[in-house]
Every structure is written in structure tokens, then in C-alpha cells.
Amino acid sequence: MRHPIQDYLRSLHDSLRDSNEGELAQYIPTLATADPDRLGIALATVTGHLYSAGDDETEFTIQSVSKPFGYAAALMDRGRAEVDARVALNPSGEAFNELSLEAESHRPDNAMINAGAIAVHQLLVGPDARPQERIDRLVSLLSALAGRPLRVDQESYEAELATADRNLSLGHMMRSHGIIQDRAEDVVAGYIAQCSVLVTARDLALMGACLAAGGLHPLTGERVIAARVARQVLSVMSSSGMYDDAGQWLVDVGIPAKSGVAGGVLGALPGQVGIGVFSPRLDAHGSSLRGVRVCRRMSEDLNLHIMEADALGGTVVRHVSREGASVRLHLQGVIRFGGADAVVSALADLGTGERRQRGWSWDGDEHPDVAACTAVGRGALEDAVAAGEEDGAIEEVVLNLERVDRVTEVGRRLMAEGVHRLEADGVRVRIDDPDGVLAEV
Ligand SMILES: NC(=O)CC[C@H](N)C(=O)O
């Protein structure tokens, strides 16, 4: 069977192939001579499925798409306090290479603009690291994310270094304020090396999927980025990743993203997918014109907007079964706050045996479609409670976690509290947790 997502990417590629709007970046000589017609599109799911079309294996320099990962590495190497002390967390509303710092702290506005990324590069590894160690750190993180060894393209590196006046002036300005400590020339050279790493659209999709998965690699399941760090990086990407287009982008596309001046765009939709696009012609913001179009289309066609939310909590109670005085709650999926509320509400119903008015009616035949538990779970819970009235009180409740993938900290605390209170009401509670998901919290 040919996968429908593969076909979708191919048709998306075909529909945009002939568009030739936008301009190549001129200020870096190797970019000015790139083949402008290339178009590569890739999508990776957090569960490790990778699809791609067009020039998906063509290598190009990562440029600013390296910034989220430099930021991730610095946060892991130095901790949040040290990084926040030198790089702020607000959108700049300016172009990526603007010569500006925050008024009082003299910090760059965020890690997605050049000033921020240069300050971040200084933070890599540790205060006394040699320039090469910082470059190696980033190349190895990017390689781990791509799942293959990546390298710096020497020609691009030298070409950009030869024309790096603007970035050097940012470096000198930040050094004069103590934001960076090494020689500005060294930090900027390191930053340019990080920008010159060669990647493909497929690499970017995998890197995005890893961020989207909270830092777990979609192919290996290995933790490559700490969960808190992935969260911070995605947050800053969503507010600042598309520079002065970030607000419009969030409304129209709604996928945290980062673009690079060589034509790469990386998108990362938390919990779902990573997107990688390569097309060298740029729009007025310095982002790939067709790359932006691809993301817009995907967001629309695949409903990938981050603000498009489901009432997920309700799907946690999958089924309820009763045998004599014992009731079994079959739970499933990921139990966060909303899911734990559904479980505790079910426990409360079972504990008192009362028909509670909780958004749906126990009595009528009609059950309004509220998301308190799945349709199956809801009906069965009603039956279990109703049976309680005929067959006598419920003496035991079993929470079956066999199908639960993960429980968040608040999910665990809220469910523990519910169990505790149900026991205080005189009901025995047993927890069936064969995979120990509760212990993993
Ligand atoms: N937006 C970008 O991709 C800019 C990266 C490029 N290396 C620069 O510093 O100018």
C-alpha cells in the first residue's frame, strides 16, 4: 500500500514546484549562487514515521535553524538561570540581524535572532571551553538529532566569515557589555560554523519531531534534549522563531518554527510532528517563501494549528465494568490534569453511588456529548452506578492502568488523592499497573 501521507507530500510538492517568487540571500556568497529551484519537503511524526518528497536529500547549510538547538545545548550545559541572565525571552519584532539589545540588561531579546544566538554560542559547554569544543558540541547534538553524522561546510563557513561585519559588530557590542567574554572574532566564527552545518529537509523534520516529542528521539526513543529544555525552546520558537513575522505566523500557521537564510524551515508541533522544508528563495522577512507556503498548507490541510485543542481528558476512562460489588475502571492514554479529573469524578460517583449532575444527565436517554469520558466509558459508568443501586453498595474499585501510556505528576497526585478519599468513604481500591506507569512519574 502506498502511504496517503507520502502522496499528500508529493502533491504538495508538485503544486508549489513551479512557483519562482522570492530572492536568494545575497549577503553570503555561497547562498547567492545556490540552485533556486530546489524544493524538498519532509514530515516526521513523534512516533518515528518519516515521509518526504522532492529534493528531500539535498544538502544545504542549516543557518538560523541551528539557533533552537544551540539554545537547547546551552540550556542543558549551563542551566536556565545562567542562560536567562544573558539572553532574554521576548520577541524582538525586528529583523534577524538587527543591531539591538535590551535597554537596561543589554541582553539580546531572544535566542532566535543573531545577537541571541551569538550570546548562546558563548555559553556552550562551559566558561573555559575552547572555541572548537563549542562547535563540536553543537555538531554532535545536531548529528544525534538527524540520526547521521553531520559536518560543517568549509566553503560556506569561509565565505560567511569573510563577510561577517554585521555579526562581528553584534559580537563586539555584546562583549563591551559583558554578555560574551571570549574574543568577539572567536565567538562569531563559532556561531558561523554552527550555521554552516549541512542538513537535508529530512534531517530538519526529524530534529523538529524530537522537539515535538519533548526531547525524545522519534526513531530511537533516546532522550536527546531534556523535557524542560524542549519546552523552553519551543516556547521561544513560537514567539520569536519567525522574527518580525512571528505574530502573524502564530495566528495563520500555529506551528512553532524556525527559518534559515539558506532556505530551510523547521516546524515542530508539540506532541505530533516535525516538518522540514528546503527552498532557497526568500520572502521579505528572510524566510523561505515556498517553505512558509508549505507550512501554511500543511497547517490548513492537516489541522496542525497548535491552538486547535481537543477535550482530551475525557478519553482517559475507556470502559467501566462491574462484577458484584467490584467495579473496574479501565483507563487509557496519557493522564494529565484533565484526564485525572475524569478519573476522580468517576471515583466520586462510585463512592457515593449518587447520581450527580455533572454536565450530563444520568436519567434521560440522551447523553449530551460532553467530554467527561469516552462514550463507552460514560455509558458503562452510568450502568455501574445504576447497578450499585440495585445490587447493593460498591465495595471495591479497581483502577486498571494496563493501557495507560504515561501519567503526569499532577495526574498522579490528583488520582492518589481521589483514591485516598474513596478509601476514606469505605471503598477498597486496588491499582492494576503492570507496566509501572505510576512509578515513572
Ligand atoms: N537568518 C539566518 O539564517 C541568518 C544566519 C546567518 N548565518 C547569519 O548570521 O546572518
The ligand as an SDF file (V2000), in Angstrom:
LIG
                    3D

 10  9  0  0  0  0  0  0  0  0999 V2000
   18.6020   34.0490    9.2840 N   0  0  0  0  0  0  0  0  0  0  0  0
   19.6730   33.3290    9.1660 C   0  0  0  0  0  0  0  0  0  0  0  0
   19.6320   32.1910    8.7800 O   0  0  0  0  0  0  0  0  0  0  0  0
   20.9620   34.0280    9.4680 C   0  0  0  0  0  0  0  0  0  0  0  0
   22.1260   33.0900    9.6500 C   0  0  0  0  0  0  0  0  0  0  0  0
   23.4070   33.6400    9.0970 C   0  0  0  0  0  0  0  0  0  0  0  0
   24.4620   32.7180    9.3660 N   0  0  0  0  0  0  0  0  0  0  0  0
   23.7030   34.9980    9.7000 C   0  0  0  0  0  0  0  0  0  0  0  0
   24.2160   35.0540   10.7740 O   0  0  0  0  0  0  0  0  0  0  0  0
   23.4360   36.0240    9.1200 O   0  0  0  0  0  0  0  0  0  0  0  0
  1  2  1  0
  2  3  2  0
  2  4  1  0
  4  5  1  0
  5  6  1  0
  6  7  1  0
  6  8  1  0
  8  9  2  0
  8 10  1  0
M  END
$$$$
